[in-house]
Amino acid sequence: MSSPSAKSPANTVLYSERLTPSIWIWLIAAGLASACILVFMPISVFAGITGAVIAAIILAVLLILSTPAIRVTPDSLQVGRAQIERRFIGRVEGFRGDDATLQRGPALNATAYMCIRGWISPVVRIEITDPADRTPYWLTSTRHPEKLVQALTEGR
C-alpha cells in the first residue's frame, strides 16, 4: 500500500518554470514608485513617501500576480491559464535570437495562443493537433527553450 504523500506518475512534474519579471522590470517599477514622491511632495514629505511605498506595493503585487507558469507532466501541459493533454501536442520547436523575434512578429499566426513576456526573449512553439481546437499552436516565452522542448518530446 502506498502512502498518501507518494506522487503518482501522472502527477510527476517533468518541467516547471515561472516567467518572473527580470531585474530591469523591477528597477523600472521601483523608479515609477519613486516618482510618486515628486507627485505628492508639494502636499508633504510624508505624503510623498507614503505614496511611493503604496505604489511600490501595488506594482510588486501586480507583477507577482501576473507571472504565468509553465508546467509539464506526463499527461498535460499548462502554460499560464491554458492547459492541454500532451496527446494533442505535435511538433515542438525552440527559438532564440532573431528566430525568436521572427516567431513573435512576422511569422506569428493571429489565432495562436500566446503567453509572451517582453523581458524573456527565447520562445517555444508547440503545435496543437486536437481536431476540436482551432488553435494551430501555442507560443510561449521561456528562459530554457531546450529544456522545455526536451520535456515535451521525451517519451513519445
Kinemage of the C-alpha trace (Angstrom):
@kinemage 1
@onewidth
@group {chain A} dominant
@subgroup {mainchain}
@vectorlist {calphas} color= white
{ca met a 1} P 0.000 0.000 0.000
{ca ser a 2} L 1.450 3.348 -0.983
{ca ser a 3} L 1.456 6.343 1.287
{ca pro a 4} L -0.934 9.230 0.545
{ca ser a 5} L 2.022 11.579 0.060
{ca ala a 6} L 3.530 9.460 -2.716
{ca lys a 7} L 3.172 11.046 -6.119
{ca ser a 8} L 1.537 9.104 -8.867
{ca pro a 9} L 3.424 9.045 -12.191
{ca ala a 10} L 0.741 11.251 -13.818
{ca asn a 11} L 1.395 13.991 -11.239
{ca thr a 12} L 5.181 13.955 -11.688
{ca val a 13} L 6.382 17.343 -12.870
{ca leu a 14} L 8.829 16.921 -15.751
{ca tyr a 15} L 9.451 20.641 -16.223
{ca ser a 16} L 8.381 23.727 -14.329
{ca glu a 17} L 9.165 27.413 -14.845
{ca arg a 18} L 7.714 30.712 -13.678
{ca leu a 19} L 8.063 33.595 -16.117
{ca thr a 20} L 9.058 36.057 -13.399
{ca pro a 21} L 9.970 39.635 -14.292
{ca ser a 22} L 13.660 40.285 -14.876
{ca ile a 23} L 15.678 42.654 -12.724
{ca trp a 24} L 15.244 45.598 -15.102
{ca ile a 25} L 11.442 45.334 -14.815
{ca trp a 26} L 11.781 45.538 -11.021
{ca leu a 27} L 14.065 48.570 -11.421
{ca ile a 28} L 11.507 50.298 -13.642
{ca ala a 29} L 8.781 49.549 -11.081
{ca ala a 30} L 10.979 50.988 -8.323
{ca gly a 31} L 11.587 54.107 -10.437
{ca leu a 32} L 7.868 54.573 -11.037
{ca ala a 33} L 7.126 54.168 -7.343
{ca ser a 34} L 9.861 56.671 -6.511
{ca ala a 35} L 8.313 59.170 -8.902
{ca cys a 36} L 5.314 59.295 -6.578
{ca ile a 37} L 7.494 61.173 -4.108
{ca leu a 38} L 7.722 64.028 -6.610
{ca val a 39} L 3.995 63.944 -7.284
{ca phe a 40} L 2.959 64.119 -3.632
{ca met a 41} L 5.889 66.193 -2.290
{ca pro a 42} L 4.003 69.505 -2.723
{ca ile a 43} L 1.447 68.189 -0.213
{ca ser a 44} L 4.068 66.991 2.298
{ca val a 45} L 7.170 64.818 2.595
{ca phe a 46} L 5.098 62.223 4.469
{ca ala a 47} L 2.522 62.127 1.651
{ca gly a 48} L 5.307 61.671 -0.921
{ca ile a 49} L 6.946 58.803 0.936
{ca thr a 50} L 3.576 57.180 1.703
{ca gly a 51} L 2.563 57.448 -1.968
{ca ala a 52} L 5.849 55.873 -3.074
{ca val a 53} L 5.515 52.979 -0.627
{ca ile a 54} L 1.903 52.306 -1.647
{ca ala a 55} L 2.810 52.470 -5.355
{ca ala a 56} L 5.727 50.076 -4.791
{ca ile a 57} L 3.471 47.580 -3.025
{ca ile a 58} L 0.803 47.792 -5.734
{ca leu a 59} L 3.344 47.361 -8.552
{ca ala a 60} L 5.035 44.420 -6.801
{ca val a 61} L 1.712 42.653 -6.208
{ca leu a 62} L 0.642 43.184 -9.837
{ca leu a 63} L 3.951 41.894 -11.176
{ca ile a 64} L 3.826 38.802 -8.965
{ca leu a 65} L 0.156 38.026 -9.673
{ca ser a 66} L 0.632 38.393 -13.431
{ca thr a 67} L 3.532 35.916 -13.520
{ca pro a 68} L 2.447 32.852 -15.526
{ca ala a 69} L 3.865 29.373 -15.024
{ca ile a 70} L 4.802 26.597 -17.423
{ca arg a 71} L 4.292 23.064 -16.115
{ca val a 72} L 4.814 19.786 -17.952
{ca thr a 73} L 3.609 16.465 -16.535
{ca pro a 74} L 3.482 13.073 -18.285
{ca asp a 75} L -0.185 13.738 -19.169
{ca ser a 76} L -0.545 17.503 -19.616
{ca leu a 77} L 0.996 20.850 -20.425
{ca gln a 78} L -0.027 24.023 -18.659
{ca val a 79} L 1.077 27.433 -19.912
{ca gly a 80} L -0.408 30.299 -17.936
{ca arg a 81} L -4.140 29.639 -17.650
{ca ala a 82} L -4.254 27.269 -20.621
{ca gln a 83} L -3.928 23.509 -20.255
{ca ile a 84} L -3.903 20.697 -22.790
{ca glu a 85} L -3.399 16.950 -22.758
{ca arg a 86} L 0.019 16.009 -24.108
{ca arg a 87} L -1.516 13.571 -26.590
{ca phe a 88} L -2.657 16.663 -28.552
{ca ile a 89} L 0.857 18.104 -28.840
{ca gly a 90} L 2.563 17.801 -32.192
{ca arg a 91} L 5.856 19.320 -33.267
{ca val a 92} L 7.736 21.374 -30.650
{ca glu a 93} L 10.441 23.886 -31.582
{ca gly a 94} L 12.549 26.281 -29.546
{ca phe a 95} L 13.798 29.622 -30.875
{ca arg a 96} L 16.385 32.149 -29.715
{ca gly a 97} L 17.652 35.498 -31.018
{ca asp a 98} L 16.398 36.651 -34.415
{ca asp a 99} L 14.429 33.442 -34.909
{ca ala a 100} L 12.501 34.124 -31.692
{ca thr a 101} L 11.825 37.691 -32.825
{ca leu a 102} L 10.520 36.335 -36.133
{ca gln a 103} L 8.181 33.904 -34.307
{ca arg a 104} L 6.792 36.713 -32.117
{ca gly a 105} L 6.375 39.045 -35.100
{ca pro a 106} L 6.100 38.426 -38.858
{ca ala a 107} L 5.742 34.615 -38.604
{ca leu a 108} L 3.057 34.781 -35.907
{ca asn a 109} L -0.341 33.261 -36.666
{ca ala a 110} L -3.034 35.525 -35.208
{ca thr a 111} L -5.055 32.537 -33.996
{ca ala a 112} L -2.192 31.080 -31.940
{ca tyr a 113} L -2.344 31.059 -28.147
{ca met a 114} L 0.417 33.303 -26.813
{ca cys a 115} L 1.985 33.550 -23.384
{ca ile a 116} L 4.762 36.003 -24.158
{ca arg a 117} L 6.710 38.185 -21.764
{ca gly a 118} L 8.771 41.001 -23.279
{ca trp a 119} L 11.591 40.511 -20.788
{ca ile a 120} L 12.164 36.896 -21.907
{ca ser a 121} L 13.487 36.636 -25.466
{ca pro a 122} L 13.506 32.870 -26.234
{ca val a 123} L 10.223 31.224 -27.223
{ca val a 124} L 8.916 27.716 -27.812
{ca arg a 125} L 6.312 26.935 -30.446
{ca ile a 126} L 4.065 23.974 -29.582
{ca glu a 127} L 1.859 22.556 -32.358
{ca ile a 128} L -1.696 21.632 -31.268
{ca thr a 129} L -3.148 18.572 -33.040
{ca asp a 130} L -6.551 18.443 -31.312
{ca pro a 131} L -9.141 18.398 -34.138
{ca ala a 132} L -11.671 20.152 -31.870
{ca asp a 133} L -9.264 23.050 -31.197
{ca arg a 134} L -8.858 25.709 -33.885
{ca thr a 135} L -5.658 26.988 -32.275
{ca pro a 136} L -2.785 25.917 -34.567
{ca tyr a 137} L -0.058 26.275 -31.945
{ca trp a 138} L 0.960 27.801 -28.635
{ca leu a 139} L 3.835 30.258 -28.453
{ca thr a 140} L 5.345 30.776 -25.033
{ca ser a 141} L 8.296 32.666 -23.671
{ca thr a 142} L 10.779 30.554 -21.720
{ca arg a 143} L 14.238 31.115 -20.338
{ca his a 144} L 15.159 27.485 -21.144
{ca pro a 145} L 13.725 26.541 -24.566
{ca glu a 146} L 15.934 23.469 -24.942
{ca lys a 147} L 14.792 22.029 -21.605
{ca leu a 148} L 11.113 22.694 -22.370
{ca val a 149} L 11.401 21.125 -25.832
{ca gln a 150} L 13.140 18.101 -24.283
{ca ala a 151} L 10.438 17.703 -21.607
{ca leu a 152} L 7.702 17.811 -24.252
{ca thr a 153} L 9.358 15.471 -26.761
{ca glu a 154} L 10.848 12.786 -24.497
{ca gly a 155} L 8.882 9.573 -24.124
{ca arg a 156} L 6.752 9.972 -27.211
